[in-house]
Amino acid sequence: MLCDPIKAANHLKYAEKYGVIDGVLDMFFNPVVKPYVTQGGTGVVQLSGFLAMGLTKFEKQTGASDMGEIGEQIDELLANPAVKRIAFEIDSPGGTVVGTSELADKIASIPLPTMSYARKLMASGAYYTGSQSDYVYASPSAVVGSIGVIAVDESYQAAFDAMGIKVEVFRAGKYKAPNIGGEGYTDEMRDMENETIKAMHEEFKQTVLRKRSMASRDDMEGQVFTGREAASKNLITGLASSFAEALVAFEQDA
């Protein structure tokens, strides 16, 4: 089939027409888990894998979560009269800056009691958003934190110089498209990028402190902690060995 692009396109067309493509993808990758409501009236939303906005179907099938869709799932649960509280089951290393603060604000503004739980991983953007629940639990061995922002870019200027290649860039606006074509950064461009990263980091810390007011800024410099350490540092509410255990505590307390 892959040797004949026309046949491949026809197979895809008919698969989409008759609704079988999602099932085929589920066979090979991870099925997308939909929100559900427990018998106790808790709406459950899962955040897993890389967090970003505008993900493709394939990206979601391979484990990433679309933050825009997470927001829509929250709205659906809020519109359900059977939902008394909302819990987030999180297993994520974080993701893009774009969309993270908006989802964090949305979680913080939910008018029902909220809880986040991490059995394995709640780091960076995942902690950014998960920290905004009223209650935050993690397993003792979970990885929690990584409160920081990072951007990585590659300059090929030295390699180009060694090969005798000169990159010519014509720009109006001295900060426009820094390092385009691997040209490198001017000192002014580098300073601007660093200031932007610092501003994002400060917003991250302020957002965490909005809900986790007893946490220390000293623990918000990119470190990662076990769940037990995070609890001792007030980055989370407490410990639970499983989501089911955290859910029982949440439904009793909220």
C-alpha positions as CSV (number, residue, x, y, z in Angstrom):
1,M,0.0,0.0,0.0
2,L,2.8,2.4,0.9
3,C,4.3,1.7,-2.6
4,D,1.2,3.1,-4.3
5,P,0.3,6.6,-3.0
6,I,-3.0,6.6,-4.8
7,K,-4.1,3.4,-3.1
8,A,-2.8,4.7,0.2
9,A,-4.9,7.9,-0.2
10,N,-8.0,5.9,-1.1
11,H,-7.6,3.6,2.0
12,L,-7.3,6.7,4.2
13,K,-10.4,8.3,2.5
14,Y,-12.6,5.3,3.1
15,A,-11.2,4.8,6.6
16,E,-12.2,8.4,7.5
17,K,-15.6,8.1,5.7
18,Y,-16.6,5.0,7.7
19,G,-15.1,6.0,11.0
20,V,-12.5,3.3,11.4
21,I,-9.3,5.3,11.5
22,D,-9.5,6.2,15.2
23,G,-9.9,2.5,16.0
24,V,-6.9,1.6,13.9
25,L,-4.8,4.2,15.6
26,D,-5.9,3.0,19.0
27,M,-4.7,-0.4,18.2
28,F,-1.1,0.9,17.7
29,F,-1.0,3.9,20.0
30,N,-2.7,5.2,23.1
31,P,-6.5,5.7,23.0
32,V,-7.5,9.3,24.0
33,V,-9.2,9.1,27.4
34,K,-12.3,11.1,27.7
35,P,-13.4,12.8,31.0
36,Y,-15.7,10.8,33.2
37,V,-17.8,11.3,36.3
38,T,-17.4,9.0,39.4
39,Q,-20.4,7.7,41.4
40,G,-19.5,10.3,44.0
41,G,-20.0,13.1,41.6
42,T,-16.4,13.9,40.8
43,G,-15.6,14.9,37.2
44,V,-12.2,13.5,36.2
45,V,-9.9,15.0,33.5
46,Q,-6.6,13.5,32.5
47,L,-3.5,15.5,31.5
48,S,-0.8,13.2,30.1
49,G,2.3,13.4,28.0
50,F,3.5,16.6,26.3
51,L,1.1,19.6,26.8
52,A,0.5,22.0,23.9
53,M,-2.1,23.8,21.8
54,G,-3.6,22.7,18.5
55,L,-2.2,19.2,18.4
56,T,-2.9,16.9,15.5
57,K,-4.9,13.7,16.0
58,F,-1.7,11.6,15.6
59,E,0.1,13.7,18.3
60,K,-2.8,13.1,20.7
61,Q,-3.0,9.4,19.9
62,T,0.7,9.1,20.8
63,G,0.2,10.5,24.2
64,A,0.2,14.3,24.1
65,S,-2.6,16.5,25.5
66,D,-4.1,19.5,23.9
67,M,-4.6,22.3,26.5
68,G,-7.4,23.9,24.5
69,E,-9.3,20.6,24.6
70,I,-8.6,20.3,28.3
71,G,-10.3,23.6,28.8
72,E,-13.3,22.5,26.7
73,Q,-13.5,19.3,28.9
74,I,-13.6,21.5,32.0
75,D,-16.5,23.5,30.5
76,E,-18.4,20.3,29.7
77,L,-18.1,19.0,33.3
78,L,-19.1,22.4,34.7
79,A,-22.3,22.2,32.5
80,N,-23.1,18.8,34.0
81,P,-25.4,19.1,37.1
82,A,-24.1,15.7,38.3
83,V,-20.6,17.1,38.8
84,K,-19.9,18.3,42.3
85,R,-16.1,18.7,42.1
86,I,-13.4,18.2,39.5
87,A,-10.2,16.2,39.7
88,F,-7.2,16.1,37.4
89,E,-5.1,13.0,37.0
90,I,-1.7,14.2,35.8
91,D,1.3,12.4,34.3
92,S,3.2,14.9,32.3
93,P,6.6,16.6,32.0
94,G,5.0,19.9,30.9
95,G,5.1,21.4,27.5
96,T,4.8,24.7,25.6
97,V,4.6,28.2,27.2
98,V,1.7,29.0,24.8
99,G,-1.6,27.9,26.4
100,T,-0.2,27.1,29.9
101,S,-1.0,30.2,31.8
102,E,-4.5,30.3,30.3
103,L,-5.2,26.7,31.4
104,A,-3.8,27.5,34.8
105,D,-6.1,30.5,35.2
106,K,-9.1,28.4,34.0
107,I,-8.4,25.7,36.7
108,A,-7.9,28.4,39.3
109,S,-11.2,29.9,38.5
110,I,-13.3,26.7,38.6
111,P,-16.2,27.4,41.0
112,L,-16.3,23.8,42.3
113,P,-13.7,22.2,44.6
114,T,-10.7,20.9,42.6
115,M,-7.9,18.4,43.0
116,S,-4.8,17.4,41.1
117,Y,-2.9,14.1,41.5
118,A,0.4,12.8,40.2
119,R,1.4,9.2,40.6
120,K,4.6,9.5,38.4
121,L,5.2,13.0,37.0
122,M,3.9,16.6,37.4
123,A,6.7,18.9,36.2
124,S,7.1,22.2,34.6
125,G,4.0,23.2,32.7
126,A,2.1,20.3,34.2
127,Y,2.9,21.6,37.7
128,Y,2.1,25.1,36.5
129,T,-1.5,24.0,35.8
130,G,-1.9,21.3,38.4
131,S,-0.8,23.6,41.2
132,Q,-3.9,25.7,40.7
133,S,-6.2,23.1,42.1
134,D,-7.4,23.5,45.7
135,Y,-5.8,20.2,46.7
136,V,-2.7,18.8,45.1
137,Y,-1.6,15.2,45.9
138,A,1.2,13.0,44.7
139,S,2.6,9.6,45.4
140,P,5.7,9.7,47.6
141,S,8.0,8.7,44.7
142,A,6.5,11.0,42.1
143,V,8.6,13.7,40.4
144,V,7.2,17.1,41.1
145,G,8.3,20.7,40.4
146,S,10.7,21.9,37.7
147,I,9.4,25.5,38.2
148,G,11.3,27.3,35.5
149,V,11.3,28.2,31.8
150,I,13.8,27.1,29.1
151,A,14.4,28.0,25.5
152,V,17.0,26.3,23.4
153,D,18.3,27.6,20.1
154,E,21.3,26.6,18.0
155,S,23.7,29.0,16.2
156,Y,25.7,27.7,13.3
157,Q,27.8,30.8,12.9
158,A,31.1,29.1,13.9
159,A,30.4,26.2,11.6
160,F,29.5,28.5,8.8
161,D,32.7,30.5,9.3
162,A,34.8,27.3,9.2
163,M,33.2,26.3,5.9
164,G,33.5,29.8,4.5
165,I,29.8,30.4,4.4
166,K,28.5,33.9,5.2
167,V,24.8,34.3,6.2
168,E,23.4,37.6,5.1
169,V,20.2,38.8,6.9
170,F,18.3,42.0,5.9
171,R,15.9,43.1,8.7
172,A,13.9,46.2,9.7
173,G,13.7,46.1,13.5
174,K,16.9,45.1,15.3
175,Y,15.2,42.4,17.3
176,K,13.3,40.8,14.4
177,A,13.9,37.1,13.9
178,P,17.0,36.6,16.1
179,N,19.3,33.8,14.9
180,I,17.4,33.3,11.7
181,G,19.4,31.0,9.4
182,G,21.7,30.2,12.3
183,E,23.4,33.6,12.1
184,G,23.9,33.8,15.9
185,Y,22.7,36.5,18.3
186,T,23.8,40.1,18.9
187,D,24.3,41.0,22.6
188,E,21.1,43.0,22.5
189,M,19.2,40.1,21.1
190,R,20.6,37.8,23.7
191,D,19.7,40.2,26.5
192,M,16.1,40.5,25.1
193,E,15.7,36.7,25.0
194,N,16.9,36.4,28.6
195,E,14.6,39.1,29.9
196,T,11.6,37.4,28.2
197,I,12.5,34.0,29.8
198,K,12.9,35.7,33.2
199,A,9.5,37.4,32.9
200,M,7.9,34.1,32.1
201,H,9.6,32.5,35.1
202,E,8.4,35.2,37.4
203,E,4.8,34.7,36.1
204,F,5.2,31.0,36.8
205,K,6.2,31.6,40.4
206,Q,3.5,34.1,41.0
207,T,0.9,31.7,39.6
208,V,2.1,28.9,41.9
209,L,2.0,31.2,45.0
210,R,-1.6,32.2,44.1
211,K,-2.7,28.8,45.3
212,R,0.4,27.4,47.2
213,S,1.1,30.5,49.3
214,M,3.2,28.6,51.8
215,A,5.7,27.5,49.2
216,S,9.2,29.2,49.1
217,R,10.5,31.0,46.0
218,D,13.9,29.2,46.8
219,D,12.2,26.0,45.7
220,M,11.1,27.5,42.4
221,E,14.4,27.6,40.5
222,G,14.0,24.6,38.3
223,Q,14.6,21.9,41.0
224,V,12.6,18.6,40.9
225,F,11.5,16.9,44.1
226,T,10.0,13.6,45.1
227,G,6.4,13.8,46.2
228,R,7.5,13.4,49.8
229,E,9.9,16.4,49.4
230,A,7.3,18.5,47.6
231,A,4.8,17.9,50.5
232,S,7.4,19.0,53.0
233,K,8.0,22.2,51.0
234,N,4.3,23.0,50.7
235,L,4.4,22.6,46.9
236,I,1.6,20.0,47.3
237,T,-1.1,19.4,49.8
238,G,-0.2,15.9,50.7
239,L,0.6,12.3,49.7
240,A,-1.5,9.5,48.3
241,S,-0.2,6.2,46.9
242,S,-2.8,6.1,44.1
243,F,-5.4,8.3,42.3
244,A,-8.1,6.2,43.9
245,E,-6.8,7.0,47.4
246,A,-6.5,10.7,46.6
247,L,-10.0,10.7,45.2
248,V,-11.4,9.2,48.4
249,A,-9.7,11.9,50.5
250,F,-10.9,14.6,48.1
251,E,-14.5,13.5,48.1
252,Q,-14.5,13.4,51.9
253,D,-12.8,16.8,52.3
254,A,-14.5,18.8,49.5
